[in-house]
């Protein structure tokens, strides 16, 4: 499940898109939440959706749940590079 990179990251990494990981910072580029930024908190491979902090809905029980967003509607603005394998594949 990949998303496109911002122009700055695209120049440094020399790739157009990379797989999304929990902890990446993304910006919504389409839809009702256009312009909102936040970290990825949930990845749902079954329904092909991601959840972000800051885009939540309050349930009747009082708990908050992330609103699912399709990864094609977001742009990665900051990568989480704590994983050695990911550092290696991105050439850093």
Buried (B, 14 or more C-beta within 10 A) or exposed (E): BEBBBBEEBBEEBEBEBBEBBEBBBBBBBEEEBEEBBBBBBBBEEEEEBBBBBEBBEEEEEEEEEBBBBBBBBBBBBBBBEEEEEBEEEBEE
